[in-house]
Amino acid sequence: MTNPSSTSSASRSVIAVAAGLTAVVILSTLTDMVMHATGIIPPGAMWDPWDNALALAYRCLFTVAGGYLTARLAPSAPMAHVLALGLIGTAIGIAGVFATAGLNLGPRWYPIAVAASGLPCTWLGGLLNAHRARLGGLS
């Protein structure tokens, strides 16, 4: 027989990581749409380094937020959950590097930077949550 509390904890672990990943994907996609709709970043291939830097910056910000959310929702061992999110994000990023190779969508450094920034950014989000918890932040 399965222990109901361990099943509940496992479910909450999956939800914590999925929530962080979903937040990053939705926030990044919506921001991309707004940037393209307003002309801040023109649609199509992104060859302007400033456009790439801006997109990388908001992706990093959202990835930090995803790490924070995952740590906040984790039923226990928040940094282990953050690590899981970071590794999943890095794997997705690496897949993106290979998927976009040869498509001439922009400079190669951009998808590589997205993949490389995933784990450090999620880790920073987890650390921010730990800092909040140490300070006795809001529950």
Secondary structure, DSSP 8 states (H G I E B T S, - for coil): ---HHHHHHHHHHHHHHHHHHHHHHHHHHHHHHHHHHHTSS-SS----HHHHHHHHHHHHHHHHHHHHHHHHH-SS-HHHHHHHHHHHHHHHHHHHHHHHTTS-SS-THHHHHHHHHHHHHHHHHHHHHHHHHHTT---
